[in-house]
Amino acid sequence: MSSYEPLYIDYLIYFNRDQDYFECHEVLEELWLEQDRDPFYKGLLQIAVGLYHFRNQNLRGGRMMLQSSVELLEHYPDRTKGIELGELVEEVKRLVSGLAGPESQHFPYKDLTIRIWDETLTSAFQERSKELKPNIPQRRSPTRGRIYEEKMKAMQQANNFGENQN
């Protein structure tokens, strides 16, 4: 049994295996709220959100999120919660620097990988990867919460209405 939170493991899978930064945000936000808004999880959340924005050509939003993540995470030990956090923070700093430069619109997008150093976390990652299916296609908007539920209910009612008309 892993000592790591299952949602943390899911985050790492979505980040490293799928580069699904939207889903990273979804799963880690849940853990962040459960863990009393732990700044470590907030920093990892912001990396995913920053990469999501950068990938989708929102360079300013990407830079702002990535910069904020650096400010939250750079004070943690280089090895934290089973990952090489120091390496990750340095990579994020390079992205921030490129996105802040005068030629930021030409700065190439790059996915990042979070290197896992702890064998227990690596094992948990590998086991959970067998169960956790990638989202294909990747989602681009929230599918949780009241607004989503209301939208789904309205669509279901519209479908039922259409079927009853035939």
C-alpha positions in Angstrom: 0.0 0.0 0.0 1.4 3.4 -1.0 1.8 6.2 1.5 1.0 8.7 -1.3 -2.4 10.2 -1.8 -4.2 8.5 -4.7 -5.1 11.9 -6.3 -1.4 12.9 -6.2 -0.5 9.7 -8.1 -3.3 10.4 -10.6 -1.9 13.9 -11.1 1.5 12.5 -11.8 0.1 10.0 -14.3 -1.9 12.7 -16.1 1.1 15.0 -16.1 3.8 12.5 -17.2 2.0 9.9 -19.2 -0.7 11.9 -20.9 0.4 15.5 -20.7 -3.3 16.2 -19.8 -2.8 19.4 -17.9 -6.6 20.1 -17.6 -7.2 16.7 -15.9 -4.1 17.4 -13.7 -5.9 20.5 -12.5 -9.1 18.6 -11.9 -7.6 15.8 -9.7 -5.1 17.9 -7.8 -7.6 20.7 -7.0 -9.6 18.1 -5.2 -6.6 17.0 -3.2 -5.6 20.6 -2.5 -9.0 21.3 -1.0 -8.9 18.1 1.1 -5.4 19.1 2.3 -6.4 22.5 3.6 -5.1 24.3 0.5 -1.5 23.0 0.9 0.8 25.4 -1.0 2.8 22.4 -2.4 -0.3 21.1 -4.2 -1.2 24.7 -5.2 2.2 25.1 -6.8 1.9 21.8 -8.8 -1.6 22.8 -9.8 -0.3 26.1 -11.1 2.4 24.3 -13.2 -0.4 22.2 -14.9 -2.6 25.3 -15.4 0.4 27.3 -16.8 1.3 24.6 -19.2 -2.3 24.3 -20.3 -2.4 28.0 -21.1 1.0 28.0 -22.8 0.0 25.1 -25.0 -3.2 26.9 -25.9 -1.3 30.1 -26.9 -2.3 32.1 -23.8 1.3 33.1 -23.2 0.5 35.8 -20.6 -1.7 33.4 -18.6 0.8 30.6 -18.9 3.7 32.9 -17.7 1.7 34.2 -14.8 0.7 30.7 -13.5 4.2 29.3 -14.0 5.8 32.3 -12.2 3.4 31.9 -9.3 4.2 28.2 -9.1 7.9 28.9 -8.8 7.3 31.4 -6.0 5.3 28.7 -4.1 7.6 25.7 -4.7 11.2 27.1 -4.8 11.5 27.0 -1.0 10.7 23.3 -0.7 13.6 20.8 -0.6 14.8 19.6 -4.0 13.4 16.2 -3.3 9.8 16.5 -2.0 7.0 14.0 -1.8 8.8 11.5 -4.0 9.7 13.8 -6.9 12.7 15.8 -8.0 11.0 19.1 -7.3 14.2 21.2 -7.6 14.6 20.0 -11.2 11.0 20.8 -12.0 11.2 24.3 -10.5 14.4 25.0 -12.6 12.6 23.8 -15.8 9.6 26.0 -15.0 12.0 29.0 -14.4 13.4 28.5 -17.9 9.9 28.5 -19.3 9.0 31.7 -17.4 12.2 33.4 -18.6 11.4 32.5 -22.2 7.8 33.6 -21.9 8.9 36.9 -20.4 11.4 37.8 -23.1 10.8 40.2 -26.0 10.4 37.2 -28.4 8.0 35.3 -26.2 5.5 34.7 -29.1 8.2 32.7 -30.8 9.2 30.8 -27.6 8.6 27.1 -28.3 6.1 25.1 -26.3 7.5 22.2 -24.4 5.8 19.5 -22.2 7.6 18.8 -18.9 8.1 15.6 -17.1 8.1 15.3 -13.3 10.9 12.9 -12.4 10.0 10.5 -9.6 12.9 9.4 -7.4 11.1 7.3 -4.8 10.6 3.6 -5.6 7.4 3.4 -3.6 5.9 6.2 -5.7 7.2 4.7 -8.9 5.6 1.4 -8.1 2.3 3.1 -7.2 2.5 5.2 -10.4 3.0 2.0 -12.5 0.2 0.1 -10.8 -2.3 2.9 -11.0 -1.3 3.6 -14.7 -2.7 0.2 -15.6 -6.2 1.2 -14.2 -6.3 4.9 -15.0 -7.4 5.4 -18.6 -6.3 8.5 -20.6 -9.0 11.0 -21.5 -9.2 10.8 -25.3 -9.9 13.4 -26.5 -8.6 15.5 -23.6 -11.2 17.6 -22.0 -11.1 21.4 -22.5 -13.6 22.5 -19.9 -14.8 21.4 -16.4 -17.1 18.4 -16.1 -17.8 18.7 -12.4 -19.8 21.0 -10.3 -23.3 22.5 -10.3 -23.1 24.2 -13.7 -21.9 21.1 -15.4 -24.6 19.0 -13.7 -27.3 21.5 -14.8 -26.1 21.4 -18.3 -26.0 17.6 -18.4 -29.6 17.4 -16.9 -30.9 19.9 -19.5 -29.2 17.9 -22.3 -30.7 14.7 -21.0 -34.2 16.3 -20.8 -33.8 17.6 -24.4 -32.8 14.1 -25.6 -35.8 12.5 -23.8 -38.1 15.2 -25.2 -36.8 14.5 -28.7 -37.3 10.8 -28.3 -40.9 11.2 -27.1 -41.7 13.3 -30.2 -40.8 10.5 -32.6 
